[in-house]
Amino acid sequence: EENNEYCIRIPDDMGKGFVKGIKFSNGVGVLETVCLLKRKLKLELGKGVVNPLKIVFNRDCKFLYCNQEDGSSNEVERLECFISSGSIKDHHVFVLPADEPISIFSIEINRKQFEEKVDLLLSEMDQELEKVFRDVNGVNSFFYKSQYSLDISEKIDEFEETEMSGFLKAVHSEGKVYEILTHCLKQYLDDLNAPEKRTIFRKVTLEKIEQAVKIIKDEIDTIGNI
């Protein structure tokens, strides 16, 4: 524990890596899970007084996210994100695979404490999303999943790779969380448009373009050697 950061190391008999929690003001926090497990792990996050609103970004291998109340489950692929708000009876359940690199970045929001900040973000929300943020008692369920943007990927990198420490790191990190949150809300609105009308560039799209460029270069090199 140090400067509102709490870190748990994965025991050697389970694998390697860590789970880190960082607490900011107004009920906002971050959970980072970076690990390689020796066996499959079911991680059940029991609810507190109110389930937090979770905005989760998967940066590596796919995992399973489950709703314990209705038995539904969602595969979350690499470079996908989801927004989840559990009802009073829900538990957040993650099923993490063995022998695969896991990297999950999650923004956790206590909506009771965050309520005064909602008005600052209203311009980035539609009515449905505003209801989710104003559901301070966590009564209703909500789930939305999408591929996340290149901008979000870059902001998460900046959050994780800072060399600052102490007070400066805390200010920098909290600022990045709000940047990520704002980009996520913009992406949600963009996803409401038809695919051909979307304007936000996805990280996975960039990777597909890079793969296509590599294939073309390899083909050109092959032709050049004939």
Phi, psi and omega per residue, in radians:
E1 nan 2.261 3.138
E2 -2.822 2.172 3.061
N3 0.891 0.928 3.136
N4 1.114 0.303 3.016
E5 -1.905 2.345 3.140
Y6 -2.193 2.166 -3.052
C7 -2.216 2.287 3.052
I8 -2.011 2.162 3.075
R9 -1.451 2.466 3.076
I10 -1.231 2.224 3.124
P11 -1.054 2.569 -3.083
D12 -1.007 -0.586 -3.112
D13 -1.289 -0.203 3.117
M14 -1.813 -0.337 -3.097
G15 2.522 -2.479 3.106
K16 -2.588 2.760 -3.139
G17 2.170 -2.793 -3.058
F18 -2.741 2.826 2.913
V19 -2.150 2.150 -3.067
K20 -2.114 2.336 3.043
G21 -2.013 2.369 -3.140
I22 -2.221 2.217 -3.072
K23 -1.836 2.260 3.081
F24 -2.022 -2.976 -3.137
S25 -1.426 2.959 3.052
N26 1.004 0.528 3.042
G27 1.347 0.268 -3.128
V28 -1.762 2.410 3.073
G29 -2.596 2.995 3.111
V30 -2.269 2.418 2.964
L31 -2.027 2.190 3.066
E32 -2.019 2.233 3.082
T33 -2.113 2.011 3.135
V34 -2.288 1.973 -3.044
C35 -2.837 2.918 2.996
L36 -2.329 1.996 -2.993
L37 -1.740 2.583 3.105
K38 -1.436 -0.386 3.099
R39 -2.567 2.761 -3.123
K40 -1.022 2.445 -3.092
L41 -2.209 2.230 3.009
K42 -1.736 2.034 -3.063
L43 -1.939 1.925 -3.119
E44 -1.838 2.099 3.132
L45 -1.692 1.729 3.126
G46 -1.127 2.490 -3.051
K47 -1.313 2.646 3.005
G48 -1.576 -2.513 3.095
V49 -1.094 -0.711 3.088
V50 -2.377 2.355 3.058
N51 -1.104 2.354 3.082
P52 -1.271 2.705 2.927
L53 -1.363 2.202 -3.071
K54 -1.987 2.300 3.027
I55 -2.098 1.884 -2.895
V56 -2.002 2.301 -3.138
F57 -2.066 2.141 3.127
N58 -1.657 2.048 -3.038
R59 -1.781 -0.071 -3.099
D60 -2.523 -2.319 -2.984
C61 -1.143 2.748 -3.095
K62 -1.247 2.660 3.070
F63 -2.441 3.042 -3.113
L64 -1.903 2.314 3.070
Y65 -2.031 2.210 -2.989
C66 -2.137 2.639 2.984
N67 -1.844 1.945 -3.047
Q68 -1.211 -0.444 -3.073
E69 -1.224 -0.867 -3.072
D70 -1.833 -0.011 3.080
G71 1.390 0.076 -3.138
S72 -1.318 2.715 3.109
S73 -2.509 2.657 -3.125
N74 -2.326 2.215 2.990
E75 -1.367 2.230 3.139
V76 -1.901 1.911 -3.083
E77 -1.397 2.886 3.056
R78 -0.990 2.390 3.126
L79 1.217 0.353 2.978
E80 -1.834 2.719 3.051
C81 -2.317 2.822 3.027
F82 -2.561 2.664 3.012
I83 -1.918 2.218 -3.090
S84 -2.347 2.274 3.053
S85 -2.205 1.909 -3.120
G86 -1.432 2.641 3.064
S87 -1.337 -3.076 -3.116
I88 -1.015 -0.586 -3.067
K89 -1.596 -0.155 -3.030
D90 -1.323 2.615 2.876
H91 -2.123 2.490 3.022
H92 -1.468 2.155 -3.117
V93 -2.177 2.188 3.084
F94 -1.976 2.321 3.044
V95 -1.962 1.930 -3.027
L96 -1.787 2.345 -3.059
P97 -1.356 2.826 3.051
A98 -1.569 2.662 3.008
D99 1.033 0.480 3.078
E100 -2.316 2.424 3.130
P101 -1.188 2.232 -3.101
I102 -1.984 2.270 3.079
S103 -2.536 1.831 -3.081
I104 -2.143 2.252 3.116
F105 -2.025 2.117 -3.034
S106 -2.278 2.225 3.004
I107 -1.604 2.208 -3.102
E108 -1.958 2.250 -3.068
I109 -2.206 2.070 2.959
N110 -1.449 1.839 -2.962
R111 -1.212 -0.418 3.056
K112 -1.093 -0.785 -3.119
Q113 -1.374 -0.388 -3.061
F114 -1.577 -0.125 -2.953
E115 -0.947 -0.703 -3.092
E116 -1.192 -0.312 3.138
K117 -1.515 -0.281 -3.036
V118 -1.040 -0.733 -3.107
D119 -1.021 -0.526 3.127
L120 -1.218 -0.372 -3.084
L121 -1.837 0.044 -3.024
L122 -1.031 -0.587 -3.109
S123 -1.142 -0.318 -3.130
E124 -1.718 0.077 -3.037
M125 -2.053 2.698 2.877
D126 -1.735 3.133 -3.036
Q127 -1.091 -0.711 -3.093
E128 -1.117 -0.766 -3.126
L129 -1.221 -0.611 3.086
E130 -1.083 -0.691 3.099
K131 -1.069 -0.664 3.134
V132 -1.091 -0.796 -3.117
F133 -1.237 -0.508 -3.126
R134 -1.541 -0.041 3.090
D135 -1.381 1.245 -2.964
V136 -1.202 -0.323 3.119
N137 -1.690 0.043 3.080
G138 1.057 0.803 -3.077
V139 -1.457 -0.650 -2.979
N140 -1.840 2.639 3.081
S141 -1.613 2.577 3.105
F142 -2.650 2.424 3.089
F143 -2.569 2.271 3.103
Y144 -2.469 2.326 -3.116
K145 -2.303 2.499 -3.138
S146 -2.806 2.907 2.918
Q147 -1.322 2.417 -3.061
Y148 -1.652 2.829 -2.941
S149 -1.407 2.859 3.065
L150 -1.100 -0.665 3.119
D151 -1.059 -0.746 3.131
I152 -1.115 -0.760 3.126
S153 -1.017 -0.746 -3.134
E154 -1.168 -0.683 -3.141
K155 -1.187 -0.641 3.079
I156 -1.136 -0.714 3.073
D157 -1.012 -0.786 -3.126
E158 -1.132 -0.633 3.087
F159 -1.097 -0.796 -3.007
E160 -1.417 -0.468 -2.983
E161 -1.734 0.083 -3.133
T162 -1.082 2.486 3.096
E163 -1.752 0.114 3.127
M164 -1.253 2.888 3.095
S165 -2.509 2.920 3.069
G166 1.063 -2.416 -3.065
F167 -1.073 -0.734 -3.121
L168 -1.086 -0.706 3.108
K169 -1.120 -0.729 -3.136
A170 -1.069 -0.777 3.131
V171 -1.148 -0.794 3.134
H172 -1.058 -0.822 -3.076
S173 -1.142 -0.741 3.131
E174 -1.123 -0.689 3.091
G175 -1.071 -0.720 3.137
K176 -1.145 -0.642 3.118
V177 -1.067 -0.747 3.127
Y178 -1.203 -0.580 3.047
E179 -1.115 -0.792 3.121
I180 -1.068 -0.777 3.141
L181 -1.054 -0.780 -3.141
T182 -1.094 -0.780 3.111
H183 -1.091 -0.628 3.142
C184 -1.151 -0.711 3.114
L185 -1.163 -0.684 3.089
K186 -1.111 -0.690 3.136
Q187 -1.162 -0.687 3.094
Y188 -0.989 -0.791 3.118
L189 -1.136 -0.670 3.129
D190 -1.120 -0.638 -3.130
D191 -1.204 -0.309 3.088
L192 -1.266 -0.311 3.097
N193 -1.401 2.805 3.016
A194 -1.085 2.615 -3.079
P195 -0.886 -0.700 -3.098
E196 -1.260 -0.219 -3.125
K197 -1.827 0.021 3.133
R198 -1.303 2.482 -3.042
T199 -1.994 -0.202 -3.073
I200 -1.574 2.275 -3.073
F201 -1.432 2.161 -3.114
R202 -1.492 2.548 3.088
K203 -1.031 -0.725 -3.114
V204 -1.143 -0.551 3.091
T205 -1.125 -0.741 3.096
L206 -1.044 -0.759 -3.129
E207 -1.123 -0.653 3.107
K208 -1.148 -0.690 3.101
I209 -1.116 -0.759 3.129
E210 -1.086 -0.675 3.102
Q211 -1.146 -0.717 3.124
A212 -1.119 -0.732 3.117
V213 -1.075 -0.728 3.122
K214 -1.093 -0.738 3.116
I215 -1.077 -0.764 3.137
I216 -1.100 -0.771 3.128
K217 -1.091 -0.718 3.117
D218 -1.103 -0.704 3.137
E219 -1.150 -0.720 3.126
I220 -1.108 -0.737 3.114
D221 -1.088 -0.679 3.129
T222 -1.134 -0.769 3.127
I223 -1.107 -0.684 -3.132
G224 -1.129 -0.420 -3.120
N225 -1.596 -0.067 -3.133
I226 -1.383 nan nan
